[in-house]
Amino acid sequence: MSRLGKHMLDDQIAKAQRLVKTDSYSMSVGEVTAMYERAEIDINPEFQRLFRWDVDQKSRLIESILLGIPLPSIFVFEKDDASWELIDGLQRISTLLEFMGLLKKPDGGIESPSKLVGTKYLSSLNNCVWDKKSSISGDQVAIGRTAQLAIKRARLNVEILKRPSDNLTKYDLFQRLNAGGTPANAQELRNCAIIMSNPQFHASIKEASELDYFLKVINANADQMEKQRHMEYVVRFIVHCNFDYAGDVGVEIFVNDKIIVLSGKSDGIREKKLIEDTFDLLFDSMGKDALRRFEGGRHT
């Protein structure tokens, strides 16, 4: 690398580092759950619908805590009112809250507490609950005070992205942290970043992705919709309608960045109308074959 190139790289590193201001605490599970009860840490309910562990994964987490295996760090963003927004660690924290009977539904109610299954080293976890409750079906075994205290006293590191950090850094960090070690695909992660930026914008473009003519023209099947392909097409469409792609970064990075820029200044109503008008016109003109290639005498 030339001296000039190295100087430019050093400048870019220094500039990017100034955007990220962090702190770190060691906290107990009990302290984190108490913050949640006081509304001092926010877990967006929309995330809970996008990412849900199964009962085996939940049980293995409780097993790990009871065996004394250290928990990975969680990452939070410090908001303007000094409360925290969870960026990474959703499954671990929501699993603990649900098991303890504290996890809130999107409507403000409480999720039914989870019941564990036996694990590799702790088969006796089968049917274990935090406390016996009538809302839990089937056989129940209360986990007991000793195990409860062990869970509450388990410690985890909290990495805090401080308020002076650039707001877009939060979304970038979310995607970087969640891009590995999770079954989520790129659009599922992008959905969460959009929700973090502007829930109303997300709701509007989600409605657009479910419009009848749009789904017919893109020919989305159930498997593709399960993988959020229809939302991906909506996002790419509105990004390319609003921004020129210069080719200086990867397409995924370009789409990720620009959809957050767009969500920061729009409620999504205009974008929904654009999709509705465009795909109504396409369907009226050429039906469900509008975007299919025509070759060999037929659409494919």
Backbone bond lengths (Angstrom), bond angles and torsions (degrees), N, CA, C in turn:
res aa  C-N    CA-C-N  psi(-1)  N-CA   C-N-CA  omega(-1)  CA-C   N-CA-C  phi
1 M - - - 1.462 - - 1.522 109.55 -
2 S 1.330 117.18 134.13 1.457 121.23 179.85 1.523 110.15 -68.50
3 R 1.358 115.40 163.35 1.459 120.08 178.70 1.523 110.71 -60.25
4 L 1.349 116.75 -39.06 1.473 120.46 179.56 1.523 110.11 -65.38
5 G 1.345 116.62 -43.92 1.461 120.11 179.47 1.513 111.69 -62.96
6 K 1.341 116.36 -39.90 1.465 119.81 179.11 1.523 110.20 -66.09
7 H 1.335 117.31 -38.44 1.467 121.09 179.07 1.534 110.59 -63.71
8 M 1.340 116.11 -42.33 1.465 119.83 178.89 1.519 110.88 -63.82
9 L 1.344 116.64 -41.93 1.456 120.44 178.84 1.522 110.78 -62.48
10 D 1.337 116.28 -44.69 1.466 120.37 179.25 1.522 110.77 -60.15
11 D 1.330 116.57 -40.99 1.466 120.76 179.14 1.528 110.97 -63.71
12 Q 1.350 116.50 -43.33 1.460 120.51 -179.62 1.519 111.30 -65.28
13 I 1.339 117.24 -39.84 1.460 120.80 178.15 1.517 110.34 -63.32
14 A 1.336 116.72 -45.72 1.469 120.87 -179.22 1.527 110.79 -62.68
15 K 1.350 116.84 -41.91 1.462 120.47 -179.74 1.525 110.92 -65.56
16 A 1.336 117.09 -43.88 1.462 120.87 -178.87 1.522 111.41 -67.00
17 Q 1.338 116.45 -36.65 1.461 119.55 179.80 1.519 111.59 -64.70
18 R 1.321 117.38 -32.12 1.465 120.66 179.46 1.521 111.99 -67.60
19 L 1.346 117.12 -20.67 1.458 120.42 179.40 1.529 112.09 -77.25
20 V 1.330 116.07 -20.40 1.463 120.26 -173.83 1.527 109.58 -110.54
21 K 1.315 116.18 110.98 1.463 122.02 176.97 1.520 107.25 -117.36
22 T 1.320 116.66 122.44 1.455 120.32 -172.55 1.527 111.71 -127.83
23 D 1.311 114.30 162.01 1.459 122.95 172.47 1.523 106.23 -143.68
24 S 1.304 117.36 169.84 1.458 120.21 -177.72 1.520 109.73 -146.32
25 Y 1.342 116.94 133.73 1.456 123.14 175.49 1.524 108.82 -125.09
26 S 1.317 115.67 152.63 1.453 121.42 166.77 1.517 106.87 -104.70
27 M 1.328 116.32 123.34 1.455 120.94 -176.10 1.523 110.21 -132.20
28 S 1.324 115.96 156.78 1.459 119.85 174.82 1.524 109.26 -86.06
29 V 1.320 115.61 158.96 1.464 120.75 175.54 1.526 109.45 -58.33
30 G 1.323 116.88 -39.56 1.457 120.69 178.85 1.517 112.74 -60.54
31 E 1.334 117.25 -38.91 1.465 120.49 178.66 1.524 110.98 -67.17
32 V 1.323 116.52 -40.29 1.461 120.19 -179.77 1.528 110.77 -66.87
33 T 1.323 117.12 -42.88 1.470 119.59 -179.93 1.527 110.86 -67.49
34 A 1.337 117.04 -33.81 1.472 119.97 176.87 1.533 110.26 -66.03
35 M 1.326 117.42 -38.06 1.462 120.86 176.06 1.529 110.22 -62.34
36 Y 1.333 116.46 -40.25 1.462 120.53 178.78 1.524 110.47 -62.30
37 E 1.328 117.21 -42.88 1.463 120.89 179.85 1.527 111.61 -64.45
38 R 1.325 116.61 -30.37 1.472 120.93 178.90 1.525 112.19 -89.32
39 A 1.336 117.57 7.55 1.467 123.54 -179.49 1.524 111.53 61.12
40 E 1.327 116.74 33.97 1.463 121.44 177.89 1.523 111.93 -97.41
41 I 1.327 116.74 -9.12 1.467 121.00 173.82 1.521 107.01 -135.39
42 D 1.330 115.75 131.23 1.460 121.72 -172.64 1.523 110.10 -106.92
43 I 1.331 115.05 127.93 1.465 121.63 171.05 1.519 105.67 -115.07
44 N 1.315 117.18 108.03 1.458 120.18 -176.21 1.525 110.53 -60.04
45 P 1.344 117.61 122.11 1.472 119.57 -178.56 1.522 113.85 -58.21
46 E 1.346 117.58 -28.51 1.462 119.89 179.05 1.518 110.80 -61.93
47 F 1.348 116.93 -33.65 1.456 120.06 179.90 1.520 110.63 -64.32
48 Q 1.341 115.70 -36.71 1.454 119.83 -177.40 1.528 111.19 -61.95
49 R 1.333 116.64 -30.18 1.458 119.57 179.06 1.527 111.11 -77.65
50 L 1.336 116.78 -28.11 1.458 120.35 -177.09 1.533 111.75 -82.44
51 F 1.327 116.28 -34.38 1.457 119.75 -176.86 1.526 109.18 -127.16
52 R 1.327 117.58 112.84 1.454 120.32 178.15 1.519 109.80 -133.45
53 W 1.319 116.27 123.37 1.457 120.43 173.59 1.523 110.19 -72.38
54 D 1.337 116.03 152.59 1.458 118.85 172.71 1.526 108.82 -86.70
55 V 1.324 116.33 174.68 1.460 120.41 -173.24 1.528 112.26 -65.23
56 D 1.324 118.13 -29.80 1.470 120.22 177.24 1.524 110.95 -65.08
57 Q 1.340 116.23 -44.45 1.459 119.94 179.57 1.528 111.33 -64.64
58 K 1.335 115.83 -40.61 1.467 119.79 178.49 1.528 110.49 -63.14
59 S 1.316 115.79 -43.34 1.466 120.01 -178.26 1.524 111.09 -65.71
60 R 1.329 116.98 -36.95 1.467 119.97 179.24 1.528 111.25 -66.57
61 L 1.330 116.76 -33.14 1.462 118.90 177.28 1.532 110.17 -65.00
62 I 1.328 117.32 -47.31 1.462 120.58 178.52 1.524 110.15 -61.85
63 E 1.325 117.08 -40.31 1.461 121.44 176.60 1.523 110.96 -57.70
64 S 1.339 116.36 -46.62 1.465 120.71 -178.57 1.524 111.15 -59.89
65 I 1.333 116.42 -42.49 1.466 120.37 179.76 1.524 110.57 -63.55
66 L 1.327 117.01 -46.35 1.458 121.00 -178.10 1.532 112.01 -66.88
67 L 1.331 116.48 -26.01 1.472 120.22 177.31 1.528 111.83 -85.50
68 G 1.338 116.73 -4.28 1.465 120.23 178.22 1.504 114.17 83.12
69 I 1.334 117.64 16.92 1.469 120.57 178.20 1.528 108.55 -77.43
70 P 1.340 119.21 127.29 1.468 121.25 -175.99 1.527 112.24 -60.24
71 L 1.317 115.79 141.17 1.464 121.14 176.89 1.526 109.98 -83.04
72 P 1.340 117.81 143.26 1.472 119.78 174.35 1.528 110.70 -63.91
73 S 1.311 116.92 159.49 1.464 122.04 178.39 1.522 110.33 -64.52
74 I 1.333 115.17 151.87 1.460 120.25 168.02 1.525 107.43 -109.19
75 F 1.323 116.18 154.48 1.454 121.61 -179.54 1.526 109.29 -118.34
76 V 1.327 115.71 133.35 1.460 120.71 179.86 1.523 109.33 -130.29
77 F 1.340 114.85 158.00 1.464 121.98 176.01 1.524 107.58 -112.06
78 E 1.325 116.98 127.83 1.458 121.14 178.98 1.524 109.68 -81.48
79 K 1.339 116.43 117.70 1.461 121.74 -177.44 1.532 110.50 -83.99
80 D 1.328 115.58 175.74 1.466 120.52 -176.09 1.522 113.10 -60.31
81 D 1.344 117.82 -30.22 1.461 120.48 -179.64 1.528 112.12 -90.45
82 A 1.342 116.27 12.15 1.469 124.15 178.05 1.523 113.53 75.78
83 S 1.344 118.23 -1.09 1.459 119.68 172.58 1.529 108.61 -76.50
84 W 1.323 116.15 169.16 1.460 121.12 -175.85 1.512 111.14 -111.19
85 E 1.325 115.16 145.46 1.465 122.15 172.24 1.528 107.55 -115.56
86 L 1.320 116.34 125.04 1.459 120.75 -176.42 1.520 110.55 -70.51
87 I 1.321 116.99 125.06 1.464 122.49 178.73 1.521 110.52 -101.49
88 D 1.327 116.67 -44.05 1.469 120.77 -179.69 1.517 108.66 -140.66
89 G 1.323 116.47 135.97 1.457 121.80 -177.47 1.515 111.41 117.67
90 L 1.335 115.97 11.94 1.466 121.22 -176.56 1.519 112.03 -54.74
91 Q 1.328 117.39 -48.78 1.458 119.38 -174.30 1.520 111.46 -65.29
92 R 1.321 116.72 -41.36 1.464 119.58 -179.65 1.526 111.13 -64.94
93 I 1.333 116.33 -47.45 1.464 119.71 -176.51 1.525 110.90 -70.08
94 S 1.339 117.17 -43.98 1.468 118.66 -178.86 1.531 111.26 -68.18
95 T 1.336 117.50 -32.35 1.465 120.37 175.35 1.522 111.05 -62.43
96 L 1.324 116.83 -44.72 1.463 121.12 179.19 1.524 110.92 -65.11
97 L 1.336 116.51 -44.24 1.461 120.30 179.92 1.526 111.29 -63.99
98 E 1.322 116.32 -42.01 1.462 120.21 179.91 1.528 110.94 -64.69
99 F 1.328 116.57 -44.44 1.459 121.11 179.92 1.531 110.70 -61.77
100 M 1.343 116.74 -36.82 1.464 121.78 -178.76 1.529 112.52 -83.21
101 G 1.343 116.93 -2.38 1.460 120.33 178.45 1.511 113.57 77.14
102 L 1.342 116.91 31.37 1.466 120.96 -176.28 1.525 113.52 -118.13
103 L 1.331 118.21 -11.27 1.460 120.81 -172.62 1.525 111.30 -71.80
104 K 1.324 115.75 127.41 1.463 121.58 -176.77 1.524 111.00 -88.42
105 K 1.332 115.15 144.60 1.455 121.53 172.05 1.525 109.45 -80.10
106 P 1.347 117.85 165.59 1.467 119.80 175.99 1.524 113.48 -56.29
107 D 1.343 117.71 -29.67 1.476 120.05 -179.21 1.526 112.97 -86.76
108 G 1.331 116.80 2.75 1.452 120.53 177.95 1.512 114.40 98.71
109 G 1.337 117.85 -13.32 1.457 121.04 176.22 1.519 110.97 -72.34
110 I 1.328 116.01 -179.69 1.464 120.99 -178.66 1.522 110.05 -107.07
111 E 1.325 115.67 132.52 1.464 120.61 175.64 1.531 110.01 -63.90
112 S 1.313 116.11 146.82 1.454 119.59 175.62 1.528 109.23 -63.26
113 P 1.329 118.45 129.97 1.474 120.23 -177.95 1.521 111.68 -58.51
114 S 1.302 116.14 146.75 1.465 120.40 -177.90 1.530 110.86 -83.04
115 K 1.329 113.58 156.33 1.464 122.21 176.80 1.521 107.23 -119.39
116 L 1.322 117.19 132.20 1.453 121.64 -172.43 1.523 112.26 -84.82
117 V 1.332 114.43 168.16 1.465 121.46 171.61 1.524 107.95 -119.82
118 G 1.321 116.36 163.46 1.454 120.53 178.79 1.521 111.60 -63.77
119 T 1.328 116.30 146.19 1.464 121.93 -178.79 1.526 110.22 -117.28
120 K 1.304 116.23 179.41 1.468 121.41 -175.32 1.528 111.61 -57.19
121 Y 1.330 116.60 -46.70 1.465 119.99 -175.53 1.525 113.06 -100.37
122 L 1.335 117.58 -19.17 1.467 121.09 -177.14 1.532 109.57 -127.42
123 S 1.300 115.32 74.71 1.469 119.29 -179.84 1.531 111.41 -63.67
124 S 1.337 116.77 -23.25 1.470 120.72 -178.83 1.529 112.99 -72.40
125 L 1.338 117.23 -4.39 1.468 119.37 174.53 1.526 111.71 -71.47
126 N 1.325 117.49 -11.01 1.460 120.01 -178.60 1.528 110.64 -58.09
127 N 1.355 115.21 126.59 1.471 124.18 -179.54 1.529 113.54 70.32
128 C 1.339 117.41 10.50 1.465 119.22 179.86 1.525 111.19 -74.07
129 V 1.326 114.83 140.03 1.462 122.92 175.83 1.522 107.83 -131.24
130 W 1.342 115.48 163.14 1.473 119.57 178.19 1.537 109.39 -65.62
131 D 1.310 115.57 -53.73 1.465 123.46 173.55 1.517 107.75 -138.90
132 K 1.307 118.08 146.93 1.454 120.50 176.88 1.529 109.98 -67.48
133 K 1.341 115.92 133.20 1.460 121.26 179.97 1.522 109.75 -140.54
134 S 1.321 115.53 149.09 1.467 120.42 179.71 1.525 111.56 -68.15
135 S 1.338 117.15 -22.01 1.470 120.21 -179.22 1.520 112.76 -76.08
136 I 1.322 117.63 -9.94 1.464 122.12 179.75 1.524 107.90 -97.92
137 S 1.304 116.74 124.54 1.468 120.70 -176.69 1.526 111.45 -84.08
138 G 1.331 115.18 155.92 1.459 120.79 174.29 1.520 113.47 79.09
139 D 1.329 114.39 -170.55 1.468 120.98 -179.50 1.527 110.43 -65.87
140 Q 1.322 116.34 143.57 1.456 122.07 179.89 1.522 110.02 -135.86
141 V 1.336 114.64 140.96 1.460 121.07 173.80 1.519 107.29 -129.14
142 A 1.331 117.59 116.38 1.466 120.94 179.31 1.519 109.54 -64.82
143 I 1.314 116.56 134.80 1.463 120.68 -173.54 1.521 112.47 -69.52
144 G 1.330 117.60 -24.35 1.461 120.69 174.66 1.516 112.96 95.85
145 R 1.333 115.09 155.60 1.464 121.41 -173.60 1.528 112.39 -64.03
146 T 1.327 117.31 -40.30 1.472 119.91 -178.27 1.525 111.02 -59.80
147 A 1.329 116.41 -46.81 1.465 120.53 179.53 1.532 110.63 -68.17
148 Q 1.339 116.71 -37.76 1.467 119.80 177.62 1.526 111.10 -59.06
149 L 1.325 116.69 -46.70 1.468 120.38 -179.78 1.527 111.32 -64.86
150 A 1.340 116.49 -37.06 1.470 119.49 178.36 1.522 110.83 -62.03
151 I 1.328 116.01 -39.81 1.470 120.25 178.93 1.521 110.23 -69.17
152 K 1.319 117.71 -45.96 1.467 120.97 -178.76 1.522 112.11 -62.77
153 R 1.336 116.79 -33.45 1.466 120.54 -176.47 1.521 113.24 -88.22
154 A 1.321 117.40 -9.44 1.471 119.71 177.15 1.513 109.33 -58.68
155 R 1.316 116.39 141.24 1.462 119.82 -173.95 1.533 111.17 -109.50
156 L 1.291 114.33 150.96 1.460 120.42 175.59 1.528 108.30 -145.03
157 N 1.304 114.97 150.17 1.460 120.37 177.56 1.522 109.42 -85.25
158 V 1.318 115.70 136.80 1.456 122.25 177.55 1.524 107.91 -112.32
159 E 1.326 116.14 113.89 1.463 121.69 177.00 1.526 107.81 -92.63
160 I 1.317 116.82 124.07 1.467 121.43 -171.46 1.527 110.17 -112.45
161 L 1.327 115.24 122.58 1.457 121.62 172.19 1.528 106.33 -87.37
162 K 1.314 116.84 113.07 1.461 121.52 -169.73 1.522 111.50 -77.27
163 R 1.345 114.74 159.03 1.467 121.98 -175.82 1.531 115.02 -54.34
164 P 1.340 119.66 -39.13 1.475 117.04 -178.61 1.513 114.16 -62.80
165 S 1.350 117.38 -14.44 1.453 119.59 179.42 1.526 110.20 -60.20
166 D 1.314 116.11 145.12 1.459 121.31 176.37 1.529 109.14 -59.13
167 N 1.345 116.65 137.06 1.462 120.06 -173.62 1.525 112.30 -60.48
168 L 1.340 117.06 -36.54 1.464 119.32 180.00 1.520 111.77 -65.75
169 T 1.356 116.29 -23.25 1.457 119.63 178.73 1.510 110.84 -61.68
170 K 1.333 117.37 -33.25 1.464 121.29 179.28 1.524 110.75 -60.59
171 Y 1.322 116.66 -45.56 1.463 120.13 -177.80 1.521 110.74 -68.83
172 D 1.339 115.73 -38.79 1.451 119.91 179.21 1.522 109.95 -64.09
173 L 1.348 115.94 -43.69 1.455 120.24 179.47 1.518 110.42 -62.60
174 F 1.333 117.06 -42.10 1.463 120.84 179.08 1.523 110.59 -56.70
175 Q 1.331 116.87 -47.32 1.456 120.04 -177.55 1.522 111.98 -68.27
176 R 1.330 116.64 -38.67 1.462 119.63 179.35 1.531 111.53 -65.29
177 L 1.339 115.99 -42.69 1.458 119.97 -178.24 1.513 111.85 -68.27
178 N 1.333 116.35 -33.95 1.462 120.20 -173.71 1.515 113.74 -96.91
179 A 1.336 117.92 -4.05 1.459 119.91 -176.86 1.529 111.68 -74.27
180 G 1.334 117.87 -21.07 1.454 120.84 178.65 1.512 110.58 -116.64
181 G 1.305 115.80 148.35 1.452 120.40 176.35 1.508 115.04 73.67
182 T 1.320 117.50 18.69 1.457 120.57 179.20 1.515 108.93 -140.17
183 P 1.321 118.21 146.55 1.455 119.70 179.37 1.526 112.93 -77.00
184 A 1.329 118.06 -2.76 1.454 120.65 -177.52 1.525 110.68 -64.79
185 N 1.337 115.94 140.32 1.454 118.98 176.05 1.524 110.33 -90.76
186 A 1.336 116.22 178.04 1.463 120.72 -173.98 1.518 112.09 -59.79
187 Q 1.342 117.66 -39.60 1.461 119.02 -177.47 1.528 111.52 -73.50
188 E 1.308 118.69 -34.49 1.463 120.37 176.42 1.525 110.57 -62.19
189 L 1.335 116.52 -41.23 1.457 119.87 175.96 1.519 110.94 -66.34
190 R 1.339 115.47 -39.55 1.469 120.02 178.71 1.528 110.14 -63.74
191 N 1.337 117.45 -39.59 1.459 120.64 177.38 1.521 110.96 -56.68
192 C 1.321 115.86 -45.27 1.463 119.78 -179.19 1.529 111.33 -64.57
193 A 1.322 116.70 -39.94 1.461 119.45 178.20 1.525 110.92 -63.51
194 I 1.332 117.18 -38.59 1.470 120.75 178.14 1.524 110.25 -65.93
195 I 1.333 116.79 -42.93 1.467 120.34 178.34 1.519 110.40 -60.07
196 M 1.332 116.63 -42.34 1.459 120.72 178.95 1.519 111.05 -62.41
197 S 1.319 116.44 -33.49 1.462 120.85 -178.64 1.519 112.10 -78.55
198 N 1.353 116.69 -48.63 1.468 120.15 -173.88 1.528 109.38 -161.11
199 P 1.330 118.13 96.63 1.470 120.79 -177.96 1.530 113.36 -58.23
200 Q 1.343 117.57 -34.42 1.461 120.34 -179.52 1.527 110.95 -67.02
201 F 1.325 116.51 -41.17 1.466 121.04 177.31 1.524 109.70 -61.01
202 H 1.334 116.32 -44.50 1.461 120.22 179.26 1.523 110.98 -60.76
203 A 1.326 116.70 -43.23 1.470 120.48 -179.20 1.527 110.83 -62.13
204 S 1.331 116.78 -39.58 1.464 120.56 -178.39 1.519 111.96 -67.10
205 I 1.332 117.07 -46.64 1.463 118.06 -177.37 1.528 110.71 -74.90
206 K 1.327 117.24 -25.34 1.470 119.61 173.76 1.528 109.74 -65.28
207 E 1.341 117.08 -40.99 1.466 120.54 175.68 1.521 110.21 -62.09
208 A 1.332 116.15 -39.38 1.465 119.97 178.52 1.524 111.01 -62.33
209 S 1.333 116.77 -38.11 1.467 120.64 -177.41 1.521 112.40 -69.53
210 E 1.336 116.36 -14.01 1.462 120.61 -178.18 1.524 112.97 -107.43
211 L 1.346 116.78 7.91 1.461 120.58 177.92 1.526 110.39 -65.74
212 D 1.317 116.44 141.60 1.458 122.08 -172.87 1.523 112.88 -57.07
213 Y 1.342 117.51 -53.97 1.460 120.04 -176.27 1.524 112.00 -67.63
214 F 1.319 117.17 -33.24 1.463 119.94 177.26 1.530 109.94 -61.51
215 L 1.331 116.83 -47.19 1.464 120.53 -179.30 1.522 111.83 -65.19
216 K 1.338 117.00 -35.16 1.466 119.84 179.18 1.528 111.22 -68.95
217 V 1.325 116.55 -41.20 1.470 119.64 -177.91 1.519 111.40 -69.86
218 I 1.350 118.07 -39.78 1.470 118.85 -179.93 1.527 110.96 -81.82
219 N 1.355 116.37 -7.25 1.460 121.28 175.82 1.529 111.60 57.14
220 A 1.334 116.11 47.19 1.461 120.66 -177.21 1.523 110.92 -78.05
221 N 1.332 116.69 129.87 1.462 120.16 174.99 1.531 109.37 -99.28
222 A 1.321 116.20 175.47 1.465 120.80 -174.34 1.522 111.71 -62.03
223 D 1.329 116.97 -39.35 1.465 120.27 -179.45 1.524 110.86 -65.31
224 Q 1.326 116.53 -42.38 1.464 120.09 179.06 1.533 111.21 -64.81
225 M 1.324 116.92 -39.10 1.457 120.09 179.34 1.522 110.97 -68.63
226 E 1.310 116.88 -35.55 1.463 120.75 176.08 1.528 110.13 -60.63
227 K 1.331 116.03 -34.46 1.465 121.24 179.54 1.528 112.50 -89.73
228 Q 1.344 116.52 9.44 1.475 122.65 175.05 1.534 113.12 68.52
229 R 1.352 116.71 26.20 1.461 119.41 -179.29 1.527 111.42 -64.15
230 H 1.343 117.20 -36.50 1.466 119.54 -179.97 1.524 111.22 -64.85
231 M 1.338 117.14 -36.37 1.468 120.04 176.24 1.528 110.86 -69.28
232 E 1.315 116.06 -36.07 1.465 119.57 178.52 1.531 110.20 -62.61
233 Y 1.339 117.66 -42.80 1.463 120.51 179.53 1.534 110.89 -64.11
234 V 1.330 117.04 -40.30 1.465 120.58 177.82 1.528 110.24 -61.22
235 V 1.331 116.19 -48.50 1.463 120.83 -177.72 1.525 110.76 -61.31
236 R 1.332 116.60 -47.33 1.466 119.27 -179.30 1.530 110.97 -63.41
237 F 1.326 116.56 -39.72 1.457 120.64 -179.15 1.524 111.41 -61.72
238 I 1.337 116.64 -49.83 1.469 118.19 -176.03 1.528 111.86 -73.14
239 V 1.329 117.30 -29.38 1.473 118.80 175.93 1.521 110.25 -64.96
240 H 1.345 116.73 -48.00 1.466 119.60 -177.77 1.526 112.52 -72.12
241 C 1.334 117.59 -19.16 1.464 120.15 173.72 1.527 111.77 -76.25
242 N 1.308 116.79 -20.42 1.460 120.46 -174.02 1.525 114.66 -111.36
243 F 1.330 117.37 -18.65 1.462 119.76 -175.45 1.525 110.09 -136.83
244 D 1.327 116.56 142.65 1.462 122.23 174.34 1.524 109.18 -83.96
245 Y 1.312 116.13 133.51 1.464 120.79 177.97 1.522 109.20 -91.91
246 A 1.337 115.69 115.35 1.466 120.71 -175.55 1.524 112.27 -86.73
247 G 1.323 118.05 -12.30 1.454 120.29 179.07 1.516 114.20 81.40
248 D 1.348 117.84 9.92 1.463 120.21 -176.57 1.530 112.51 -87.53
249 V 1.332 116.75 -11.87 1.472 121.54 174.22 1.520 107.60 -133.94
250 G 1.331 116.55 167.63 1.445 120.36 177.45 1.521 111.26 -63.28
251 V 1.329 116.51 152.24 1.461 121.05 -177.64 1.531 111.00 -60.41
252 E 1.342 117.42 -41.74 1.466 120.27 -179.73 1.528 110.92 -60.54
253 I 1.323 116.55 -43.69 1.467 120.49 179.22 1.520 109.96 -63.72
254 F 1.329 116.28 -43.13 1.467 121.47 179.33 1.528 110.70 -59.43
255 V 1.332 117.26 -48.43 1.467 121.37 -179.19 1.527 110.21 -64.11
256 N 1.336 117.07 -44.66 1.465 120.95 179.59 1.520 112.05 -57.19
257 D 1.342 115.49 -47.02 1.464 120.36 -176.31 1.527 111.73 -69.65
258 K 1.317 116.56 -45.30 1.466 119.77 -172.64 1.518 112.68 -73.10
259 I 1.332 117.96 -31.64 1.475 118.21 179.20 1.524 109.58 -68.32
260 I 1.328 117.67 -31.27 1.467 120.30 176.71 1.521 110.34 -72.61
261 V 1.322 117.28 -39.69 1.469 120.41 175.50 1.524 109.70 -59.35
262 L 1.332 116.61 -44.72 1.464 121.62 -178.77 1.524 111.00 -65.73
263 S 1.314 116.48 -42.46 1.474 119.72 -178.50 1.519 111.88 -67.16
264 G 1.329 116.46 -22.44 1.449 119.99 179.98 1.521 114.10 -75.40
265 K 1.332 116.87 -11.78 1.464 118.76 -177.36 1.525 112.78 -132.51
266 S 1.334 117.83 15.75 1.458 120.39 -177.24 1.523 110.02 -145.96
267 D 1.340 115.78 150.00 1.467 119.97 173.53 1.526 111.58 -93.20
268 G 1.332 117.19 0.57 1.459 122.05 175.28 1.521 114.78 87.03
269 I 1.335 117.98 -5.37 1.465 120.28 -178.17 1.529 110.99 -65.55
270 R 1.330 116.52 -44.60 1.467 120.20 179.62 1.530 110.33 -62.89
271 E 1.344 116.39 -41.62 1.460 120.72 -178.88 1.527 110.86 -65.74
272 K 1.323 116.58 -39.28 1.461 120.20 177.54 1.526 110.72 -63.32
273 K 1.332 116.94 -41.88 1.466 121.61 179.57 1.527 110.62 -64.19
274 L 1.325 116.69 -39.78 1.463 121.21 178.53 1.528 110.74 -60.41
275 I 1.311 117.01 -45.22 1.468 121.31 179.57 1.524 110.62 -66.09
276 E 1.324 115.59 -43.27 1.467 119.92 179.90 1.524 111.21 -60.31
277 D 1.327 117.14 -48.20 1.467 121.19 -178.87 1.526 111.76 -64.96
278 T 1.342 115.77 -43.98 1.465 120.54 -176.85 1.524 111.51 -63.75
279 F 1.320 116.38 -47.44 1.460 118.97 -173.66 1.530 112.50 -82.43
280 D 1.318 117.18 -22.68 1.467 118.92 169.10 1.523 109.56 -64.25
281 L 1.334 116.29 -43.31 1.466 121.48 178.93 1.523 111.34 -63.92
282 L 1.327 117.00 -44.61 1.461 120.83 179.15 1.527 111.30 -61.28
283 F 1.322 116.17 -44.25 1.466 119.18 -178.10 1.527 111.13 -69.00
284 D 1.344 116.48 -41.87 1.462 119.78 178.63 1.523 111.22 -61.87
285 S 1.336 116.56 -34.04 1.465 120.74 -176.84 1.521 112.74 -80.34
286 M 1.328 117.12 -44.36 1.464 120.27 -170.50 1.515 114.71 -134.75
287 G 1.340 116.95 4.05 1.457 119.62 177.48 1.518 113.14 67.66
288 K 1.329 115.13 -156.96 1.466 119.57 -175.16 1.526 113.59 -70.84
289 D 1.338 117.14 -9.25 1.466 120.13 178.99 1.523 112.67 -93.31
290 A 1.340 117.41 9.74 1.467 121.13 -173.16 1.530 112.87 -54.74
291 L 1.312 118.44 -39.02 1.470 120.95 -176.43 1.527 112.84 -107.08
292 R 1.326 116.14 12.30 1.460 118.81 178.93 1.526 110.79 -93.15
293 R 1.306 114.88 144.84 1.467 120.67 177.78 1.524 109.90 -69.53
294 F 1.336 116.27 141.44 1.463 121.00 177.22 1.519 108.23 -107.66
295 E 1.315 115.55 114.36 1.468 119.31 178.23 1.528 108.96 -153.27
296 G 1.315 115.15 150.16 1.458 120.06 -178.80 1.513 112.71 63.26
297 G 1.342 116.57 27.77 1.444 120.83 177.47 1.511 114.98 80.14
298 R 1.351 116.86 11.00 1.461 118.29 178.72 1.546 110.81 -153.44
299 H 1.335 114.88 163.13 1.457 119.72 176.06 1.518 110.42 -82.86
300 T 1.330 115.98 136.64 1.479 120.59 -179.75 1.516 109.12 -128.32
